[in-house]
Amino acid sequence: MQNIAVVTGASSGIGAATARRLASEGFHVVAAARRADRLAALVKEIGSAATAVECDVTSDESVAALTSAVADLGGPVTLLVNNAGGAQGLDPVESGAVADWQWMYDVNVLGSLRVTQALLPALVASGAGTIVTVGSTAAFTVYEGGGGYTAAKHAQTALVGTLRLELAGKPVRVIEVDPGMVRTDEFSLKRFGGDQARADAIYEGVREPLVADDIADIIAYAATRPQHVNLDRIVVRPIAQAAQHKVHREK
């Protein structure tokens, strides 16, 4: 059996691109997400090097079922990509919906925690495990209207950093990939409740924002370095974005 890579949030965007890329790198990919129909289409595209597992990272029971499905494959689990996440709303702190903040914390932070805890024994047992968590530049920079998302991503990076300290001496690398402006089909659209015009405005005038394949390429690169090489944190932005608040837009 090939080495197994588990990718959460694999039904679209960065997760789907990562599943495709890792399969091409020789992994058997477990594509995990809530939308079974999209997973089925992805696995059909990839072929025998992928397995679809319906999973909601906000549910303990669902993550337990994912762990069981991975174990049933019988191969060594050498890679976990914690990609499931997202943002809701762009409201100031004074009017931000508590439900939005709670959802962002549960998906980005507790989702990463649940899946990491569930698969860590298998990653250690493989003797050469790697955990890649997809964060954001919001993990270290705040901005107006982004309080809930930046709070969640700051917490996620704290989880990752703590885990790296706690796993020192064990055969598991802990890597964080923090993208800036990435244009995918759904991230901004979901953030703005399906408002396509508001979603499109985020990227207006930006020449060549990053796309999902760019991040998948970086994840694959980090995960396929020699096992003694740990790329602790990779920050990646399009050339048009010098900082969170500094984006060149062509007129």
Rosetta silent file (secondary structure, phi, psi, omega in degrees, C-alpha in Angstrom):
SEQUENCE: MQNIAVVTGASSGIGAATARRLASEGFHVVAAARRADRLAALVKEIGSAATAVECDVTSDESVAALTSAVADLGGPVTLLVNNAGGAQGLDPVESGAVADWQWMYDVNVLGSLRVTQALLPALVASGAGTIVTVGSTAAFTVYEGGGGYTAAKHAQTALVGTLRLELAGKPVRVIEVDPGMVRTDEFSLKRFGGDQARADAIYEGVREPLVADDIADIIAYAATRPQHVNLDRIVVRPIAQAAQHKVHREK
SCORE:     score description
SCORE:     0.000 S_00000001
   1 L     0.000  138.291  176.706    0.000    0.000    0.000 S_00000001
   2 L   -65.240  161.256  169.772    1.192    3.501   -0.830 S_00000001
   3 L   -61.016  140.973 -175.915    1.822    6.059    1.883 S_00000001
   4 E   -99.453  132.845  172.271   -1.477    7.661    2.848 S_00000001
   5 E  -117.025  128.511  178.085   -2.098   11.405    2.827 S_00000001
   6 E  -103.904  126.397 -179.813   -5.279   12.743    4.423 S_00000001
   7 E  -121.651  118.666  176.811   -6.528   16.093    3.109 S_00000001
   8 E   -90.129  159.500 -177.336   -9.436   17.846    4.827 S_00000001
   9 L    62.298   37.808 -169.730  -11.608   20.383    3.051 S_00000001
  10 L   -89.875    3.889 -174.711  -10.870   18.488   -0.163 S_00000001
  11 L   -80.630  -11.170 -179.209  -14.118   19.117   -2.016 S_00000001
  12 L  -163.005  173.362  169.712  -12.964   22.386   -3.622 S_00000001
  13 H    55.510 -134.896 -176.616  -10.254   25.021   -3.864 S_00000001
  14 H   -61.319  -39.311 -178.810   -6.909   24.404   -2.182 S_00000001
  15 H   -62.679  -46.091  179.588   -7.999   21.066   -0.759 S_00000001
  16 H   -65.595  -42.877  178.904   -9.031   19.604   -4.109 S_00000001
  17 H   -62.174  -38.219  179.515   -5.894   20.956   -5.804 S_00000001
  18 H   -68.150  -40.310  177.707   -3.759   19.450   -3.029 S_00000001
  19 H   -59.696  -45.930  179.263   -5.447   16.061   -3.347 S_00000001
  20 H   -60.668  -46.466 -175.504   -4.715   16.003   -7.080 S_00000001
  21 H   -66.131  -42.828 -178.424   -1.111   17.083   -6.594 S_00000001
  22 H   -66.691  -34.594  175.739   -0.339   14.620   -3.800 S_00000001
  23 H   -62.209  -38.920  178.911   -1.756   11.749   -5.844 S_00000001
  24 H   -69.967  -19.372  178.574    0.644   12.709   -8.630 S_00000001
  25 L   -88.336    0.501  174.776    3.469   12.620   -6.057 S_00000001
  26 L   103.704    0.950  176.560    2.748    8.968   -5.283 S_00000001
  27 L   -80.370  153.713  161.547    0.502    9.217   -2.200 S_00000001
  28 E   -91.319  118.449 -171.321   -2.794    7.442   -1.769 S_00000001
  29 E   -98.579  127.146  169.486   -4.976   10.418   -0.930 S_00000001
  30 E   -95.629  108.591 -178.879   -7.916   10.302    1.457 S_00000001
  31 E   -91.659  114.028 -174.439  -10.039   13.246    0.351 S_00000001
  32 E  -116.422  132.990  176.878  -12.216   14.323    3.271 S_00000001
  33 E  -172.044  175.247 -177.560  -14.976   16.951    3.238 S_00000001
  34 L   -79.824  -31.513 -170.774  -18.681   17.375    3.874 S_00000001
  35 L   -90.762   97.378 -173.757  -19.911   17.371    0.263 S_00000001
  36 H   -62.486  -35.066 -177.858  -19.973   13.758   -0.831 S_00000001
  37 H   -65.288  -41.374  178.577  -20.990   14.539   -4.418 S_00000001
  38 H   -69.320  -38.366  177.143  -17.966   16.756   -4.997 S_00000001
  39 H   -62.303  -41.594 -179.845  -15.649   14.242   -3.354 S_00000001
  40 H   -60.792  -41.583  179.044  -16.999   11.506   -5.590 S_00000001
  41 H   -65.980  -39.654  179.771  -16.275   13.603   -8.682 S_00000001
  42 H   -64.494  -46.584 -178.031  -12.765   14.399   -7.448 S_00000001
  43 H   -67.003  -35.845  175.295  -11.920   10.771   -6.710 S_00000001
  44 H   -61.228  -39.425  178.535  -13.307    9.694  -10.092 S_00000001
  45 H   -66.179  -44.832 -176.656  -10.966   12.245  -11.685 S_00000001
  46 H   -72.589  -40.568 -179.883   -7.920   11.132   -9.677 S_00000001
  47 L    98.395 -150.953 -171.590   -8.603    7.424   -9.999 S_00000001
  48 L   -68.419  -10.002 -179.481   -7.396    4.547   -7.841 S_00000001
  49 L   -85.562   11.847 -178.575   -4.903    6.750   -5.961 S_00000001
  50 E  -141.995  149.924  175.688   -7.720    8.417   -3.989 S_00000001
  51 E  -131.274  133.105  178.566  -10.473    7.510   -1.550 S_00000001
  52 E   -93.277  134.205  174.891  -13.386    9.778   -0.648 S_00000001
  53 E  -134.538  116.135  177.350  -14.532   10.024    2.975 S_00000001
  54 E   -67.166  127.039 -175.512  -17.404   12.292    3.906 S_00000001
  55 L  -153.374  134.468  172.905  -16.305   14.204    7.013 S_00000001
  56 L  -110.231  111.652 -174.294  -17.366   17.255    9.006 S_00000001
  57 L   -69.634   -8.083  176.532  -14.376   18.431   11.054 S_00000001
  58 L   -88.817    1.888 -177.720  -16.700   20.136   13.554 S_00000001
  59 L  -117.473  122.372  177.397  -18.101   16.733   14.595 S_00000001
  60 H   -58.807  -42.115 -177.147  -16.251   14.359   16.918 S_00000001
  61 H   -66.443  -39.850  179.937  -18.229   11.416   15.547 S_00000001
  62 H   -66.696  -40.130  178.349  -17.486   12.331   11.940 S_00000001
  63 H   -67.704  -36.689  176.405  -13.758   12.658   12.612 S_00000001
  64 H   -62.704  -39.025  178.163  -13.789    9.292   14.395 S_00000001
  65 H   -66.436  -37.213  175.804  -15.403    7.758   11.305 S_00000001
  66 H   -60.792  -45.876 -179.315  -12.681    9.344    9.146 S_00000001
  67 H   -60.066  -41.453  179.282  -10.001    7.800   11.350 S_00000001
  68 H   -65.362  -41.608  179.964  -11.633    4.386   11.055 S_00000001
  69 H   -65.256  -38.446  177.398  -11.875    4.674    7.277 S_00000001
  70 H   -65.108  -44.233 -179.885   -8.193    5.619    7.033 S_00000001
  71 H   -61.325  -35.696 -178.791   -7.197    2.683    9.241 S_00000001
  72 H   -64.548  -21.376  179.662   -9.204    0.313    7.018 S_00000001
  73 H   -70.877  -27.069  172.052   -6.955    1.186    4.078 S_00000001
  74 L    83.769   -2.095 -179.261   -4.103   -0.568    5.854 S_00000001
  75 L   -98.779  170.386  177.950   -1.228    1.606    4.718 S_00000001
  76 L   -70.879  133.152  177.275    1.099    3.911    6.651 S_00000001
  77 E   -91.820  105.934 -175.124   -0.369    7.366    7.328 S_00000001
  78 E  -109.630  -10.586 -176.731    2.531    9.714    6.645 S_00000001
  79 E  -145.640  131.792  170.765    0.826   13.023    5.825 S_00000001
  80 E  -122.268  127.245  173.616   -2.073   15.058    7.185 S_00000001
  81 E  -111.983  104.955  176.029   -3.074   18.304    5.494 S_00000001
  82 E   -80.030   92.078 -176.795   -5.336   20.338    7.776 S_00000001
  83 L  -109.966  -22.892 -178.200   -6.951   22.451    5.087 S_00000001
  84 L   -57.271  132.927 -179.573  -10.608   22.678    6.164 S_00000001
  85 L   175.777 -166.769  178.694  -11.421   26.230    7.206 S_00000001
  86 L   154.107  174.372 -179.269  -12.988   29.443    6.065 S_00000001
  87 L  -127.232  149.925  173.313  -14.280   32.897    6.901 S_00000001
  88 L  -134.771  122.135  175.923  -17.750   34.301    7.441 S_00000001
  89 L    82.515  159.701  174.999  -18.510   38.007    7.333 S_00000001
  90 L  -138.870   47.895 -174.355  -16.389   41.125    7.224 S_00000001
  91 L   -95.196  150.200  174.523  -18.073   42.994   10.058 S_00000001
  92 L   -65.572  161.302 -178.452  -16.442   45.221   12.683 S_00000001
  93 L   -55.689  -39.334 -174.667  -16.071   43.845   16.176 S_00000001
  94 L   -64.708  -21.745 -178.390  -18.908   46.014   17.480 S_00000001
  95 L  -127.704    6.996 -179.618  -21.453   44.364   15.185 S_00000001
  96 L   -64.633  141.536 -179.303  -19.907   41.004   14.308 S_00000001
  97 L   -77.196  127.678  178.640  -22.207   38.019   14.726 S_00000001
  98 H   -57.908  -37.214 -179.611  -21.178   35.720   17.556 S_00000001
  99 H   -62.214  -37.403  177.198  -22.395   32.779   15.472 S_00000001
 100 H   -64.855  -46.478  179.111  -19.944   33.706   12.706 S_00000001
 101 H   -60.018  -42.684 -177.701  -17.045   33.940   15.161 S_00000001
 102 H   -64.741  -42.503  178.377  -18.037   30.628   16.725 S_00000001
 103 H   -62.165  -44.977 -178.837  -18.232   28.879   13.347 S_00000001
 104 H   -63.667  -38.554  178.686  -14.820   30.206   12.292 S_00000001
 105 H   -68.691  -41.219 -176.588  -13.222   29.069   15.546 S_00000001
 106 H   -66.994  -42.342 -177.833  -14.820   25.639   15.376 S_00000001
 107 H   -74.602  -51.511 -173.168  -13.812   24.963   11.769 S_00000001
 108 H   -73.549  -42.725 -173.186  -10.353   26.543   11.667 S_00000001
 109 H   -96.279  -61.030 -176.247   -9.097   25.789   15.174 S_00000001
 110 H   -69.601  -28.818  174.120  -11.082   22.959   16.721 S_00000001
 111 H   -62.754  -45.596  176.307  -11.381   21.217   13.351 S_00000001
 112 H   -61.609  -40.457 -179.782   -7.595   21.145   13.065 S_00000001
 113 H   -63.105  -48.583 -177.637   -7.385   19.961   16.670 S_00000001
 114 H   -58.440  -49.947 -175.271   -9.888   17.132   16.214 S_00000001
 115 H   -69.298  -39.007  178.177   -8.297   15.707   13.088 S_00000001
 116 H   -62.009  -47.848  179.250   -4.745   16.110   14.394 S_00000001
 117 H   -59.956  -40.989 -175.419   -5.551   14.337   17.650 S_00000001
 118 H   -67.782  -38.218 -174.250   -7.339   11.549   15.803 S_00000001
 119 H  -100.117   -7.362 -177.247   -4.555   10.824   13.292 S_00000001
 120 H   -58.649  -42.751  178.932   -1.476   11.646   15.371 S_00000001
 121 H   -57.536  -39.735  179.404   -0.976    8.083   16.668 S_00000001
 122 H   -70.115  -37.058  178.258   -0.871    6.779   13.090 S_00000001
 123 H   -64.726  -41.889  177.225    1.476    9.555   11.984 S_00000001
 124 H   -65.239  -44.491 -177.345    3.873    8.745   14.827 S_00000001
 125 H   -63.185  -26.210  179.862    3.611    5.017   14.140 S_00000001
 126 H   -66.154  -23.937 -178.261    4.588    5.578   10.491 S_00000001
 127 L    81.617   -4.967 -178.844    8.027    6.683   11.650 S_00000001
 128 L  -156.997   62.526 -175.590    8.029    9.544    9.146 S_00000001
 129 E   -92.286  155.832  176.703    4.918   11.667    9.630 S_00000001
 130 E  -140.997  134.109  173.191    4.168   15.191    8.476 S_00000001
 131 E  -116.340  120.084  174.817    1.372   17.572    9.466 S_00000001
 132 E  -111.836  121.938  177.487    0.755   20.525    7.165 S_00000001
 133 E  -110.814  127.647  179.125   -1.754   23.084    8.381 S_00000001
 134 E   -88.210  108.405  179.082   -3.066   25.684    5.956 S_00000001
 135 L   -98.964 -127.116 -177.919   -3.286   28.944    7.866 S_00000001
 136 L  -174.064  158.330  170.630   -3.311   32.469    6.474 S_00000001
 137 H   -63.871  -16.456  173.745   -1.425   35.730    6.646 S_00000001
 138 H   -67.599   -9.607  178.133   -4.357   36.603    8.927 S_00000001
 139 H   -72.962  -14.908  179.710   -2.580   34.374   11.455 S_00000001
 140 L  -138.301    4.262  177.385   -0.144   37.195   12.228 S_00000001
 141 L  -137.840  127.987  177.323   -1.755   40.379   10.860 S_00000001
 142 L   -94.832  160.580  177.173   -5.118   41.863   11.848 S_00000001
 143 L  -153.472  155.993 -177.832   -7.266   44.099    9.667 S_00000001
 144 L   -58.486  134.546  178.876  -10.523   46.012    9.974 S_00000001
 145 L    84.303   -7.649 -176.526  -13.539   43.784    9.633 S_00000001
 146 L  -107.565   19.402 -174.008  -11.480   40.648   10.029 S_00000001
 147 H   -54.262  -47.569 -177.590  -11.608   40.255   13.795 S_00000001
 148 H   -66.275  -43.124 -178.718  -13.320   36.879   13.848 S_00000001
 149 H   -71.162  -44.245 -179.742  -11.206   35.348   11.104 S_00000001
 150 H   -66.767  -35.085  176.767   -7.896   36.755   12.318 S_00000001
 151 H   -62.471  -43.693  179.860   -8.686   35.638   15.864 S_00000001
 152 H   -65.774  -42.986 -178.247   -9.335   32.106   14.630 S_00000001
 153 H   -71.963  -33.261  172.570   -6.211   32.023   12.464 S_00000001
 154 H   -61.746  -41.907  179.549   -4.063   33.445   15.293 S_00000001
 155 H   -66.177  -38.737  179.183   -5.393   30.630   17.491 S_00000001
 156 H   -63.315  -41.924  179.077   -4.699   28.060   14.789 S_00000001
 157 H   -68.618  -30.307  174.517   -1.069   29.162   14.462 S_00000001
 158 H   -66.131  -39.032  176.688   -0.734   28.971   18.257 S_00000001
 159 H   -60.597  -47.390 -177.448   -1.985   25.388   18.075 S_00000001
 160 H   -62.529  -46.863 -179.429    0.561   24.557   15.365 S_00000001
 161 H   -62.942  -39.909  178.049    3.482   26.158   17.198 S_00000001
 162 H   -65.517  -42.865  179.385    2.610   24.420   20.442 S_00000001
 163 H   -59.951  -41.966 -179.809    2.278   21.076   18.687 S_00000001
 164 H   -60.294  -41.110  177.653    5.725   21.459   17.131 S_00000001
 165 H   -64.546  -43.020 -175.123    7.243   21.984   20.585 S_00000001
 166 H   -72.452  -23.556 -179.532    5.383   19.053   22.067 S_00000001
 167 L   -95.604    3.045  178.257    6.378   16.670   19.266 S_00000001
 168 L   -55.542  129.437 -177.951   10.080   17.479   19.431 S_00000001
 169 L    95.425  -10.754  176.308   11.921   14.152   19.475 S_00000001
 170 L  -104.056  157.790 -172.704    9.103   12.279   17.727 S_00000001
 171 L   -82.893   49.921  179.943    9.175   11.413   14.006 S_00000001
 172 E  -134.362  121.999  174.923    6.538   13.952   12.946 S_00000001
 173 E   -84.648  149.147  178.513    7.204   17.264   11.207 S_00000001
 174 E  -126.046  115.478 -172.376    4.853   20.192   11.802 S_00000001
 175 E  -123.823  141.002  176.467    4.547   22.669    8.940 S_00000001
 176 E  -122.336  129.555  175.698    2.387   25.760    8.515 S_00000001
 177 E  -113.266  119.334 -175.328    1.575   27.300    5.131 S_00000001
 178 E  -114.716   95.250  179.283    0.181   30.833    5.360 S_00000001
 179 E   -80.576  151.451  169.636   -1.220   32.150    2.067 S_00000001
 180 L   -91.212 -122.067 -174.370   -2.146   35.746    1.386 S_00000001
 181 L   -77.300  108.103  177.935   -4.513   36.607   -1.453 S_00000001
 182 E  -120.330  124.264  178.966   -5.665   33.385   -3.123 S_00000001
 183 E   -91.697  112.172  174.300   -8.489   33.456   -5.639 S_00000001
 184 L  -123.299  172.289 -175.919  -10.620   30.339   -5.383 S_00000001
 185 L   -68.596  -25.516 -166.199  -14.192   29.676   -6.433 S_00000001
 186 L  -124.271  -23.534 -169.836  -15.664   29.715   -2.948 S_00000001
 187 H   -56.404  -58.666 -177.686  -13.630   31.394   -0.177 S_00000001
 188 H   -70.929  -33.110  178.984  -14.779   35.000   -0.647 S_00000001
 189 H   -62.418  -42.015  177.504  -18.168   33.944   -1.978 S_00000001
 190 H   -68.248  -39.518 -178.665  -18.863   32.044    1.237 S_00000001
 191 H   -58.584  -36.378 -176.731  -17.489   34.879    3.332 S_00000001
 192 L  -102.832   25.732  172.772  -20.022   37.258    1.806 S_00000001
 193 L    60.288   33.126  177.984  -22.983   34.911    1.952 S_00000001
 194 L    88.979    5.281  179.567  -23.081   34.240   -1.780 S_00000001
 195 L   -78.907   98.860 -174.740  -22.743   37.896   -2.860 S_00000001
 196 H   -64.045  -36.978 -178.899  -20.734   37.450   -6.068 S_00000001
 197 H   -63.943  -43.445  178.542  -20.156   41.182   -6.587 S_00000001
 198 H   -67.167  -37.292  178.887  -18.585   41.618   -3.128 S_00000001
 199 H   -65.279  -44.450 -179.231  -16.500   38.494   -3.622 S_00000001
 200 H   -65.326  -32.418 -176.949  -15.218   39.669   -7.003 S_00000001
 201 H   -63.450  -26.976  179.851  -14.351   43.117   -5.619 S_00000001
 202 H   -59.056  -36.159 -174.234  -11.684   41.598   -3.350 S_00000001
 203 L  -104.094    4.997 -175.199   -9.584   40.709   -6.402 S_00000001
 204 L   -60.038  126.591  177.242  -10.536   43.647   -8.625 S_00000001
 205 L    79.046   -2.841 -179.179   -7.510   45.039  -10.450 S_00000001
 206 L   -86.090  116.451  179.657   -5.129   42.507   -8.892 S_00000001
 207 L   -79.221  122.472  177.030   -2.929   41.026  -11.575 S_00000001
 208 L    53.034   65.513  168.560   -2.381   37.318  -11.047 S_00000001
 209 L   -64.776  161.144  175.653   -3.571   36.606   -7.522 S_00000001
 210 E   -61.443  154.818  174.574   -2.497   33.228   -6.224 S_00000001
 211 E  -125.262  171.025 -174.617   -4.664   30.257   -7.181 S_00000001
 212 H   -57.058  -38.828 -178.796   -5.299   26.926   -5.496 S_00000001
 213 H   -63.608  -30.560  177.546   -2.670   25.101   -7.551 S_00000001
 214 H   -62.823  -42.754 -178.892    0.015   27.507   -6.295 S_00000001
 215 H   -72.545  -38.713  176.668   -0.693   26.528   -2.693 S_00000001
 216 H   -59.735  -38.674  178.561   -0.960   22.839   -3.559 S_00000001
 217 H   -61.491  -41.797 -179.138    2.477   23.080   -5.155 S_00000001
 218 H   -70.212  -41.208  177.761    3.946   24.541   -1.959 S_00000001
 219 H   -60.659  -46.123 -179.822    2.257   21.946    0.256 S_00000001
 220 H   -63.654  -40.724  178.522    3.591   19.140   -1.920 S_00000001
 221 H   -60.602  -49.360 -178.243    7.072   20.638   -1.927 S_00000001
 222 H   -62.128  -39.408 -175.355    7.175   20.940    1.867 S_00000001
 223 H   -75.780  -17.358 -176.930    5.783   17.445    2.368 S_00000001
 224 L  -108.243   11.153  171.888    8.270   15.784    0.022 S_00000001
 225 L   -70.895  159.716  173.753   11.489   17.252    1.433 S_00000001
 226 L   -51.306  144.639 -169.948   13.801   14.778    3.195 S_00000001
 227 L   -59.136  -25.017 -179.541   12.244   13.879    6.540 S_00000001
 228 L   -80.045   -5.330 -178.545   14.911   15.720    8.550 S_00000001
 229 L   -99.371  117.859 -179.217   13.991   19.001    6.793 S_00000001
 230 L  -117.629  111.835  175.333   11.146   20.892    8.484 S_00000001
 231 L   -86.791   90.602 -170.495    9.862   24.057    6.827 S_00000001
 232 L   -52.496  -53.610 -176.989    8.262   25.451    9.960 S_00000001
 233 E  -142.053  128.519  177.959    6.299   28.288    8.371 S_00000001
 234 E  -117.189  117.844  176.872    5.892   29.267    4.728 S_00000001
 235 E  -102.521  126.256 -175.971    4.340   32.667    3.990 S_00000001
 236 E  -135.319  127.960  177.376    3.230   33.078    0.385 S_00000001
 237 L  -132.978  159.295  170.089    1.605   36.033   -1.335 S_00000001
 238 L   -69.531  156.810 -177.272    1.114   37.115   -4.946 S_00000001
 239 L   -61.766  -24.328 -179.736    3.689   39.639   -6.094 S_00000001
 240 L   -74.209  -12.957 -177.272    0.936   42.271   -6.186 S_00000001
 241 E  -111.657  104.755 -179.315    0.422   41.959   -2.423 S_00000001
 242 E   -82.781  -25.719  179.501    3.278   43.397   -0.393 S_00000001
 243 E  -162.461  173.922 -178.619    1.405   43.139    2.914 S_00000001
 244 L   -55.090  -37.578 -175.176   -2.098   42.553    4.217 S_00000001
 245 L  -102.206    3.001 -174.628   -2.956   46.225    3.690 S_00000001
 246 E  -124.544   99.108 -178.457   -0.760   46.887    0.635 S_00000001
 247 E  -127.843  125.141  176.916   -2.122   45.504   -2.636 S_00000001
 248 L   -80.860  126.444  179.744   -1.289   46.919   -6.048 S_00000001
 249 L  -121.143  125.465  178.065   -4.409   47.195   -8.211 S_00000001
 250 L   -79.900  141.009 -178.059   -4.216   48.023  -11.872 S_00000001
 251 L   -86.707    0.000    0.000   -6.763   50.530  -13.153 S_00000001
